[in-house]
């Protein structure tokens, strides 16, 4: 069974985490259990964990990647 979160119904824009990512200023960062999300001086978002370091100009792409990582962790814990 696929995990569904409430923001799939209400829209990503209403998710406090998405809002925080979207409001990051250049040089800012957010520390999460999963890793760090930062917006570098060039305005590019980065996700950094023990396993990955990915970059995107889009806060939506960063949010989607983070949601994917969280869902994978939940699925792994259920098995």
C-alpha positions as CSV (number, residue, x, y, z in Angstrom):
1,X,0.0,0.0,0.0
2,X,1.4,3.4,-0.9
3,X,1.9,6.0,1.8
4,X,-0.1,9.2,1.1
5,X,0.4,12.4,3.0
6,X,-2.1,15.1,3.7
7,X,-0.3,17.7,1.5
8,X,-1.1,15.6,-1.6
9,X,-4.7,16.7,-1.0
10,X,-4.2,20.2,0.2
11,X,-1.2,21.1,-2.0
12,X,2.5,21.3,-1.5
13,X,2.3,25.1,-0.9
14,X,0.5,24.5,2.4
15,X,3.2,22.2,3.8
16,X,5.3,24.0,6.4
17,X,8.4,22.2,5.2
18,X,7.9,23.3,1.6
19,X,7.3,26.9,2.8
20,X,10.5,26.8,4.8
21,X,12.5,25.5,1.8
22,X,10.9,28.0,-0.5
23,X,11.7,30.9,1.9
24,X,15.4,30.0,2.2
25,X,17.7,32.9,1.4
26,X,21.0,32.5,-0.4
27,X,23.5,31.0,2.2
28,X,20.6,29.7,4.4
29,X,20.0,26.1,5.4
30,X,17.6,23.8,7.2
31,X,18.9,20.9,9.3
32,X,16.6,17.8,9.3
33,X,16.9,14.3,10.6
34,X,17.4,13.2,7.0
35,X,20.3,15.7,6.3
36,X,20.7,19.3,5.4
37,X,18.9,21.4,2.8
38,X,20.8,24.6,1.9
39,X,20.5,27.3,-0.7
40,X,24.0,28.3,-1.8
41,X,25.2,31.7,-2.7
42,X,24.3,31.1,-6.3
43,X,20.7,30.4,-5.4
44,X,20.9,26.7,-6.0
45,X,19.3,24.3,-3.5
46,X,21.3,21.4,-2.3
47,X,20.3,18.2,-0.4
48,X,23.1,16.7,1.5
49,X,22.9,13.4,3.5
50,X,25.4,10.6,4.3
51,X,24.4,9.0,1.0
52,X,23.7,11.8,-1.5
53,X,24.5,15.3,-2.5
54,X,22.1,16.6,-5.1
55,X,21.4,20.1,-6.4
56,X,18.5,21.8,-8.1
57,X,17.4,25.3,-8.9
58,X,13.8,24.3,-8.0
59,X,12.5,24.2,-4.4
60,X,9.8,21.9,-5.7
61,X,12.3,19.3,-6.9
62,X,14.1,19.5,-3.6
63,X,10.8,19.0,-1.7
64,X,9.9,16.0,-4.0
65,X,13.3,14.4,-3.4
66,X,13.0,14.9,0.4
67,X,9.5,13.3,0.3
68,X,10.9,10.4,-1.7
69,X,13.7,9.9,0.9
70,X,11.2,10.0,3.8
71,X,8.8,7.5,2.1
72,X,11.7,5.2,1.4
73,X,12.7,5.3,5.1
74,X,9.1,4.6,6.1
75,X,8.8,1.7,3.7
76,X,12.2,0.3,5.0
77,X,11.0,0.5,8.6
78,X,7.8,-1.4,7.8
79,X,9.6,-4.4,6.4
